[in-house]
Amino acid sequence: MNLEGLSKELFPVHQKRLVTQLIDNVTVHADRLDIDFNLDGLMDLILELLTDHPGLVRTYRQLYSSAKSHGL
């Protein structure tokens, strides 16, 4: 099996999933881009990356829940 070829095929799919998970909206101006990030998507990604560390997952969930309840 050619893992290099498979990696090249899967990476754009993974990249698209990350972009749609992390970005809500992009507004194009003549002199800049405004990017609205999806904080829930970012938190989901962090938790996904920390699945092997349940203590950190618990801590991040508590911090995120507290921040949301305070309107942050």
N, C-alpha and C positions, 0 to 999 in steps of 0.2 A: 504494500500500500504506500502511496506517495503522500506522506503527511504534509510536506511542504505545499503541494498543490491543494490539499484539503484546507490547510490554514489560509491560503490566499482566497479561497472561495468563501469560507465561513467568516473571515474578518469583516468584510463589508456588512454582512447581516448583523453581526455583533455590534459593529459601530453604529448602524442605523438604530438598533434597539437602545443603545446608550443615549444617543442624541434625542430620540423621542421620549425617553424616560427622564432626561435631565432638563430639557428645554421646553418651556411652555409656548413662547412666542419670540419671534425675531422681527424687529422693525428696522427697515433700511432707510437711512437718511442720506442726504448728499455727502455729509462729512463724518458719519459714524453709523454704527450698528447698535441698537438697543436690544439686549438679550434678557428675557425674563426666564429665570431658572425655576424649575419645579422642585421645591424643597422636599416634598414627600418622595419624589423620585430619587433625589440625592440621598435621603435617609435610607430608602430601600436598597440602594447600591452599597452604602456603607455597611448595612446589616448583612447583605449578601457576601461581602468580602470578609466579614468577621464571623462567619458561621462556625468556624473552629474555635471561637473564643466566646463561649456563652456568657461569661461574666462581663465582657465588654459590650456584648449585644444588649444585655440587661441595662447597663449603665447608659448607653447611647439612647435606648428607648425611653428611659426615665428623664434624661436631659431634654430630649426632643419633645416629649409630652409636656414637660414643665414649661418649655419655651413657648409652645403653641398655646398653652392655657394662659400665658401672660401676653399673648398677642404678638410675639416676636416672629 
